[in-house]
């Protein structure tokens, strides 16, 4: 959170927390999530949360981490030759690093979207796509020349992973949703709460088997 509020207003945050919604008698089908290993910033009133799952706090000025959590959820890789998220979302600054043999040379590369280049210092092919909408499929074809080796000389080697980096604004893998953010201050001044979702993969690996 980033907070720039005068005074010491109380804030209440509502999430699609299954325990809370079930306690309120609300339907949870397909919309609620099970939060585990929840840890709060020291400004959160822990007794209030333990009593009725209300996240109530008086925020400090500036940026801080309000809470962290864990989910035991099976998640498909979001980009696997084809984007696995819905059309209304778009991944940006996608970088796919494809390992190639150390003796690769003379690359011939074609892509249906973005740009690709050979990075011999990393023994990899780098594919960059600035915008990757959900439900789309893009193709890369690459040919390399390899030094000839005989079966006797060849030794099995560990296959390097494909590395993927990307950002998806307004999207959460976990499915967590902010149901409300209330700001309570006795003088009644007007505040403008603003929520932004973004999924960021600094790097994840796809293993080649």
N, C-alpha and C positions, 0 to 999 in steps of 0.2 A: 504494500500500500504506500501511496504518497499522500501525505496529509498537509494541508495548508489552511487550518481553521483557527480563528481567533477564539480566545477563551478556552474552556475545557469542556466541550460538548461530549455527551455520551453517544456512542455509536452502537447499533445493533446490526449484526450480519446474519442473514438467513440463507441456508444452503439446502440443497435437495438431499439432506441427510435422512437415510431410511429410518433410523431410530426415532428422530424427531417427528417425521411425518406420520409414522405409525402411532406414536403417542398422541398425536393430534387427530387421529382417526382419518387422515387423508389417504387417498389412493396412492400407491407407490409403484404401480405396474409400469415397468420400463423407464421410469424417470428418476428413481431414487438410487443412491449409491451407499455402500457400506464403508464408512471411514474407519481406518485402523491406525494405531500408533500416532494419535493426534498429539501434537505439541504446539503450545501457544506462546506468543510473546507475553512478557510479564505484565503488560497492560490489560490483558484479558481477565475478567472476573471468573476464576476457575470454579468457585463455589456455585455460581449461577449456572455455569455450563453443566456441572455434575448434577445439579438439581433438575434442570428442565431442558438441557441442550441448547440454551440460548447463548449466543456468542455476543457478549456485551463488553464494551471496552471504552476507555478514554484514550484516544490515540496520541502518541508523541508527534512532534512536528517532523516533517520530512519523510524520508523513505524508511520502511522497516518491513520485516517478514511477520505478518500477523499469525500465520499458522503453517505447519507442515503436516502431511498425512501420508498414509500408504494405502494402496488398494491391492487386494489379491484378485486381480482380473487378468484373464487371458486377452492379450491385445495383438491383433494382426499387425505385421509391419505396415506402416502407412504408405510406403512406396515400394512396390515390388514389380518392376517392369511396367506396372499399371498402378495408378494412384488408387488407394483403397479407402478413400474418404469420399463423402458425398459431394455432389456437383456444386453446392452452394459455397464450398470452401476452396481456397487456392493456396497451394504451397509456394513460397517464394524463396529465392536464393538457394535453389536446390543444387547440391554438389554431390556427384556420385564418383567415387574413386574405385576403378576396376583394376585389380592386379593383373599384370602380364608377366610372362617369363623374363628372367634377367637378360637373356640373350636375344630379346625381340628387337627388330629393326625394320626400317622402311615401312612405317605405318600408312595404311590407306583407310581413312575414317569417313563415315557418312552418318548423319543424324537427321531424324525427321523434325527435331526441335532442339533449340539451344546450340551450344558449341562444344566441341570435344577436341582435346589435344593430348599428345603423348608426353608424359613426364618421366623421362628415363632416369632422373635422379631418385624417383620414388618407385621405379619399376611399375608404373601404373598409367592407366588411361583416365584422364579427368574429364567428366561430362558435366557441364554447367547449364542449368535451365533457370531462367529468372522467374518464370511464372508457370506453375504446373497445376492446372485446375483438377478438381476431383472427378473421378470417373474417366479420365483420359489415359491413353496409352501412347507412349512414344517409343521410337525404335532407334537403336544405334547399331551399326555394322562396322566392324573393324577387322582388317587383315594385316598380319605382320609376317615378316620373314624370320625364320628361326634357324639357328645353326643346326646342321644335321648331326644327330647322335644315334648310335646303335643301341639296340635293346640291352646289350651287355653293359654298356657304359651308363645307361640311364639309372638313376637311383630315385626311389620315391621321396618326395618332399612334401612338407606340410603346406597345404593350400592356404594362401592368405585370404582374409575376408574382404568382401566388398564393403566399403565405408560410405555412409550416406549422411549428409547434413541438410537441414531444411528448417523453415519456419512456416507455421500456418496460423495467420491471425484469426481471431474470433472463433477458435476451435480448441476443445479440450479432449484429449484421448480418454481421460478418466470418466468423462461425462458429468463432472461436477458443474453445478449451476449456482449462481448467486440469485436467490429468490428475491431478496430485498436488501437494501442497505439504508438504515434509518439514522438520521443525525438529530439528536435531541438536545436543545439548548434553551434555557428558560427565557432568554430575551427574545426568542423567536426570530432570529435573523435567518435569512435565506442562504442555504448551502446547495452546492451542485455536485452530488455524488456521480461518479463516472466509473464504469467497470469495463475493463478490456481483457479479453481472453487471448492467449497466444500459446501455441505449442511449439517448442523449440527443441530440435534434436541437434545438439552440438556434434554428435556423432553416434551412430549405431552401426552394428556390424551384421552383415548377412553372410553366414558361413557357407562355403562351397564344399559339398560332400561328394 
